Amino acid sequence: MEVIAKKGGGHGESELMERLPQSILLEILGKLDVELLCSAATVCRPFRLLAAQALSSITTLDLSNVFFGYFRLLMLEMSHHHGVESVNDCEKNIAQMLEKCLQLEVLRIKFLGHDVNPDDIGTIGLFPPNKIKALLLQPTSERHTKLLLERIGAFRDSFGSTAKLGISFFPEQVDIRLQSLSLVLDRITDGLLFSIKQNLHLLTELCLEDRPTEEPFLHHDLTNSGLQSLGCQKLVSIRFAGFSRVTDAGYASLLHSCKKLKRFEVVNTAFLSDLAFYDLNAPYSLVDVKLVSCSKLTSEAARSLASCRSLEMLNLSGCKSIADSGLCSISKLCQLSTLDLGGADITDSGLSVLGDSSSPIASLCLRNCKRVTDKGIGTLLRGHGIVSKSLLTLDLGYLPGISDRSIYTIAEVCRGIEDLCVRYCYSITDSSISVLGSIQESRNERRLLRRLDLFHCNGLSINVVQLLCRPYFRGLRWLGIGSTNLSNRSNDSCMKISLDRPWVNVCLYGCEIGCKDGWQYHEFV
């Protein structure tokens, strides 16, 4: 289960805690109850991380005496273990908890793991608190979702009928006014979309992910008819994942009918092509577009999206046919702050155009763009544009053409970099780490590098451990060194870093940047 706590702002307390042995602090915190642990988590960041680790070791929580009356947001992330607690007991306990949450507006329930049967846990979200505005259920079943929607619709219809007669005694506890709905379902059909359209008149945000437990029948899959029925002037955010039969016509109908649409996300679809974005003159309000692993998209789609001048976030990762011409169109977006081109067919020439643009890009992902080399990184960061000044996060993972030369350029030109990923860059050597660490130490006016991913950088030697300890990298908070010479169990490099910098999260398992900034813990902290 996840608990959300505010971070403390005192830097002095944080520095003091960093000097204390972590094992002693963890032993002390392990003796506290849940309420005191949550209080300790607000003291400073080291305490927050240690309190989270202590909480993660607790297998059962007694919340019967906790007052939930003023809770407005509740997030439950659970792992279902067979034999530990029956599904019925789990449903009962959650239902009793929700009955006490009289002011709850946001409810998120996630069951983690691949062996969770949606039909077994689907009734958990069937009776949410009456003031709920945002609901997330993962996973759930289509059958139980329809029951929930029909229940909401039945209240609305009954309330309308009694209102005309001057009767106001209808049970208040079923007055659910959902504005945001996010579901991971065993199947998504046209009937489900029809039910959403019919019963959720206040809906502004919709997220549907198709995650079937078995091969679905074709006639059960969502089609264009379902999406076309959903067209709504109120929808602001849409996210769809896993649809196998929806084509351009279905997606285009939403883009042109939802006039207030700001966020549009489609993940892993086989039939979305450039045609869906042809003559895209309606949703000028689009701010965030994510089209992930849509293999049929080309640079023409990027050219069409460039007409959305308010676009701030664009994710085209996995769209392998996006080329330099598409990047030329993207470079005209003057408000673009986040750009993900992972796996695109761009070259150094395309990056030179982006380097001359006025796009204030703060986060840039070029992961797996195999044709990008040191020359492209140089022209990108030394161009006449503002990228080198605005960049905070840079992902250069899986680029065989990247070497120490690119790192030298980053260290010299980019003064705002906080997150840097160079995983699977085999030509990165100790020299790169030396340059990054030395500049961070000598130029106080720079932002400090906080997260560094070196996973599978085989060019690093065992001696680089000295450069990852103090006084270098003063701002470092996360370090990925899995599958390098530093992660060899026969040496104590990782332990040395952990002892020298107990506040740094060291990951040996190939996780993405920041894997342990919250509630996921591995062997080393």
Solvent accessible surface area in square Angstrom, and as a share of the most:
residue,aa,sasa,rsa
1,M,86,0.38
2,E,41,0.18
3,V,45,0.26
4,I,108,0.55
5,A,33,0.25
6,K,173,0.73
7,K,126,0.53
8,G,28,0.27
9,G,67,0.65
10,G,29,0.28
11,H,147,0.66
12,G,51,0.49
13,E,83,0.37
14,S,18,0.11
15,E,93,0.42
16,L,93,0.46
17,M,30,0.14
18,E,23,0.10
19,R,172,0.63
20,L,72,0.36
21,P,73,0.46
22,Q,47,0.21
23,S,84,0.54
24,I,94,0.48
25,L,14,0.07
26,L,52,0.26
27,E,111,0.50
28,I,95,0.48
29,L,4,0.02
30,G,54,0.52
31,K,157,0.67
32,L,58,0.29
33,D,84,0.44
34,V,41,0.23
35,E,136,0.61
36,L,94,0.47
37,L,2,0.01
38,C,35,0.21
39,S,63,0.41
40,A,12,0.09
41,A,8,0.06
42,T,59,0.34
43,V,62,0.36
44,C,1,0.01
45,R,37,0.13
46,P,14,0.09
47,F,31,0.13
48,R,42,0.15
49,L,7,0.03
50,L,11,0.06
51,A,1,0.00
52,A,4,0.03
53,Q,40,0.18
54,A,7,0.06
55,L,20,0.10
56,S,67,0.43
57,S,86,0.56
58,I,63,0.32
59,T,130,0.76
60,T,105,0.61
61,L,60,0.30
62,D,114,0.59
63,L,40,0.20
64,S,71,0.46
65,N,143,0.74
66,V,60,0.34
67,F,140,0.58
68,F,6,0.03
69,G,7,0.06
70,Y,174,0.66
71,F,75,0.31
72,R,136,0.50
73,L,73,0.36
74,L,17,0.08
75,M,27,0.12
76,L,2,0.01
77,E,43,0.19
78,M,36,0.16
79,S,62,0.40
80,H,34,0.15
81,H,112,0.50
82,H,134,0.60
83,G,85,0.82
84,V,110,0.63
85,E,72,0.32
86,S,58,0.37
87,V,34,0.19
88,N,115,0.59
89,D,71,0.37
90,C,15,0.09
91,E,36,0.16
92,K,122,0.52
93,N,76,0.39
94,I,8,0.04
95,A,49,0.38
96,Q,85,0.38
97,M,25,0.11
98,L,8,0.04
99,E,128,0.57
100,K,83,0.35
101,C,1,0.01
102,L,111,0.55
103,Q,55,0.24
104,L,0,0.00
105,E,48,0.22
106,V,31,0.18
107,L,0,0.00
108,R,85,0.31
109,I,4,0.02
110,K,50,0.21
111,F,10,0.04
112,L,78,0.39
113,G,53,0.51
114,H,194,0.87
115,D,91,0.47
116,V,14,0.08
117,N,73,0.37
118,P,5,0.03
119,D,65,0.34
120,D,69,0.36
121,I,9,0.05
122,G,3,0.03
123,T,49,0.29
124,I,13,0.06
125,G,2,0.02
126,L,21,0.10
127,F,126,0.53
128,P,5,0.03
129,P,15,0.09
130,N,35,0.18
131,K,95,0.40
132,I,0,0.00
133,K,88,0.37
134,A,23,0.18
135,L,3,0.01
136,L,34,0.17
137,L,13,0.06
138,Q,39,0.17
139,P,21,0.13
140,T,2,0.01
141,S,1,0.01
142,E,7,0.03
143,R,139,0.51
144,H,10,0.05
145,T,4,0.03
146,K,62,0.26
147,L,80,0.40
148,L,4,0.02
149,L,0,0.00
150,E,96,0.43
151,R,53,0.19
152,I,8,0.04
153,G,3,0.03
154,A,57,0.44
155,F,15,0.06
156,R,78,0.28
157,D,83,0.43
158,S,38,0.25
159,F,92,0.38
160,G,30,0.29
161,S,64,0.41
162,T,22,0.13
163,A,57,0.44
164,K,179,0.76
165,L,137,0.68
166,G,69,0.66
167,I,58,0.30
168,S,107,0.69
169,F,151,0.63
170,F,57,0.24
171,P,62,0.39
172,E,121,0.54
173,Q,118,0.52
174,V,26,0.15
175,D,28,0.15
176,I,7,0.03
177,R,122,0.45
178,L,3,0.02
179,Q,71,0.32
180,S,22,0.14
181,L,1,0.00
182,S,23,0.15
183,L,1,0.00
184,V,11,0.06
185,L,1,0.00
186,D,28,0.15
187,R,87,0.32
188,I,1,0.01
189,T,17,0.10
190,D,30,0.16
191,G,28,0.27
192,L,0,0.00
193,L,0,0.00
194,F,95,0.39
195,S,14,0.09
196,I,1,0.01
197,K,85,0.36
198,Q,116,0.52
199,N,14,0.07
200,L,11,0.06
201,H,94,0.42
202,L,74,0.37
203,L,7,0.04
204,T,40,0.23
205,E,78,0.35
206,L,3,0.01
207,C,26,0.16
208,L,0,0.00
209,E,37,0.16
210,D,23,0.12
211,R,115,0.42
212,P,58,0.37
213,T,95,0.55
214,E,135,0.61
215,E,155,0.70
216,P,40,0.25
217,F,134,0.56
218,L,131,0.65
219,H,139,0.62
220,H,52,0.23
221,D,12,0.06
222,L,5,0.03
223,T,30,0.17
224,N,35,0.18
225,S,62,0.40
226,G,0,0.00
227,L,0,0.00
228,Q,89,0.40
229,S,34,0.22
230,L,4,0.02
231,G,22,0.21
232,C,30,0.18
233,Q,100,0.45
234,K,93,0.39
235,L,3,0.01
236,V,45,0.26
237,S,14,0.09
238,I,0,0.00
239,R,51,0.19
240,F,1,0.00
241,A,6,0.05
242,G,27,0.26
243,F,6,0.02
244,S,61,0.39
245,R,91,0.33
246,V,0,0.00
247,T,50,0.29
248,D,23,0.12
249,A,54,0.42
250,G,0,0.00
251,Y,1,0.00
252,A,21,0.16
253,S,33,0.21
254,L,0,0.00
255,L,1,0.01
256,H,61,0.27
257,S,37,0.24
258,C,0,0.00
259,K,105,0.44
260,K,120,0.51
261,L,0,0.00
262,K,104,0.44
263,R,79,0.29
264,F,1,0.00
265,E,10,0.05
266,V,1,0.01
267,V,29,0.17
268,N,98,0.50
269,T,6,0.03
270,A,56,0.43
271,F,87,0.36
272,L,1,0.00
273,S,20,0.13
274,D,33,0.17
275,L,130,0.65
276,A,0,0.00
277,F,1,0.00
278,Y,158,0.60
279,D,87,0.45
280,L,10,0.05
281,N,84,0.43
282,A,27,0.21
283,P,1,0.01
284,Y,124,0.47
285,S,36,0.23
286,L,1,0.00
287,V,40,0.23
288,D,13,0.07
289,V,0,0.00
290,K,40,0.17
291,L,0,0.00
292,V,32,0.19
293,S,49,0.32
294,C,0,0.00
295,S,77,0.50
296,K,107,0.45
297,L,0,0.00
298,T,47,0.27
299,S,17,0.11
300,E,88,0.39
301,A,0,0.00
302,A,0,0.00
303,R,139,0.51
304,S,19,0.12
305,L,1,0.00
306,A,8,0.06
307,S,40,0.26
308,C,1,0.01
309,R,133,0.48
310,S,32,0.20
311,L,0,0.00
312,E,68,0.30
313,M,71,0.32
314,L,1,0.01
315,N,28,0.14
316,L,1,0.00
317,S,24,0.16
318,G,25,0.24
319,C,0,0.00
320,K,141,0.60
321,S,53,0.34
322,I,0,0.00
323,A,34,0.26
324,D,36,0.18
325,S,70,0.45
326,G,0,0.00
327,L,0,0.00
328,C,47,0.28
329,S,13,0.09
330,I,1,0.00
331,S,13,0.08
332,K,122,0.52
333,L,0,0.00
334,C,85,0.51
335,Q,91,0.40
336,L,0,0.00
337,S,36,0.23
338,T,40,0.23
339,L,1,0.01
340,D,28,0.15
341,L,0,0.00
342,G,10,0.09
343,G,14,0.13
344,A,4,0.03
345,D,55,0.29
346,I,0,0.00
347,T,23,0.13
348,D,26,0.13
349,S,75,0.48
350,G,1,0.01
351,L,0,0.00
352,S,36,0.24
353,V,58,0.33
354,L,0,0.00
355,G,1,0.01
356,D,76,0.39
357,S,13,0.08
358,S,64,0.41
359,S,0,0.00
360,P,47,0.30
361,I,0,0.00
362,A,28,0.21
363,S,36,0.23
364,L,1,0.01
365,C,23,0.14
366,L,0,0.00
367,R,50,0.18
368,N,58,0.30
369,C,0,0.00
370,K,114,0.48
371,R,135,0.49
372,V,0,0.00
373,T,52,0.30
374,D,20,0.10
375,K,130,0.55
376,G,0,0.00
377,I,0,0.00
378,G,15,0.14
379,T,48,0.28
380,L,1,0.01
381,L,3,0.01
382,R,130,0.47
383,G,26,0.25
384,H,176,0.79
385,G,12,0.11
386,I,69,0.35
387,V,1,0.01
388,S,15,0.10
389,K,159,0.68
390,S,27,0.18
391,L,0,0.00
392,L,55,0.28
393,T,44,0.26
394,L,1,0.01
395,D,21,0.11
396,L,0,0.00
397,G,0,0.00
398,Y,65,0.25
399,L,0,0.00
400,P,85,0.53
401,G,27,0.26
402,I,0,0.00
403,S,30,0.19
404,D,21,0.11
405,R,148,0.54
406,S,1,0.01
407,I,1,0.01
408,Y,89,0.34
409,T,10,0.06
410,I,2,0.01
411,A,1,0.00
412,E,93,0.42
413,V,37,0.21
414,C,0,0.00
415,R,124,0.45
416,G,8,0.08
417,I,6,0.03
418,E,38,0.17
419,D,20,0.10
420,L,0,0.00
421,C,4,0.02
422,V,2,0.01
423,R,9,0.03
424,Y,55,0.21
425,C,0,0.00
426,Y,114,0.43
427,S,53,0.34
428,I,1,0.01
429,T,50,0.29
430,D,36,0.19
431,S,46,0.30
432,S,1,0.00
433,I,1,0.00
434,S,40,0.26
435,V,40,0.23
436,L,9,0.04
437,G,1,0.01
438,S,48,0.31
439,I,30,0.15
440,Q,3,0.01
441,E,62,0.28
442,S,84,0.54
443,R,79,0.29
444,N,124,0.64
445,E,116,0.52
446,R,16,0.06
447,R,123,0.45
448,L,50,0.25
449,L,2,0.01
450,R,75,0.27
451,R,48,0.18
452,L,0,0.00
453,D,0,0.00
454,L,1,0.00
455,F,26,0.11
456,H,46,0.21
457,C,0,0.00
458,N,77,0.40
459,G,32,0.30
460,L,1,0.01
461,S,36,0.24
462,I,71,0.36
463,N,109,0.56
464,V,0,0.00
465,V,10,0.06
466,Q,102,0.45
467,L,36,0.18
468,L,0,0.00
469,C,9,0.06
470,R,133,0.49
471,P,78,0.49
472,Y,64,0.24
473,F,1,0.00
474,R,97,0.35
475,G,3,0.03
476,L,0,0.00
477,R,41,0.15
478,W,0,0.00
479,L,0,0.00
480,G,3,0.03
481,I,0,0.00
482,G,0,0.00
483,S,52,0.33
484,T,12,0.07
485,N,73,0.37
486,L,1,0.01
487,S,22,0.14
488,N,82,0.42
489,R,148,0.54
490,S,103,0.66
491,N,50,0.25
492,D,101,0.52
493,S,4,0.03
494,C,8,0.05
495,M,89,0.40
496,K,79,0.33
497,I,1,0.00
498,S,13,0.08
499,L,134,0.66
500,D,37,0.19
501,R,3,0.01
502,P,29,0.18
503,W,26,0.09
504,V,0,0.00
505,N,0,0.00
506,V,1,0.01
507,C,1,0.01
508,L,20,0.10
509,Y,106,0.40
510,G,21,0.20
511,C,31,0.19
512,E,90,0.40
513,I,50,0.25
514,G,20,0.20
515,C,23,0.14
516,K,0,0.00
517,D,35,0.18
518,G,25,0.24
519,W,82,0.29
520,Q,95,0.42
521,Y,41,0.16
522,H,40,0.18
523,E,110,0.49
524,F,31,0.13
525,V,13,0.08
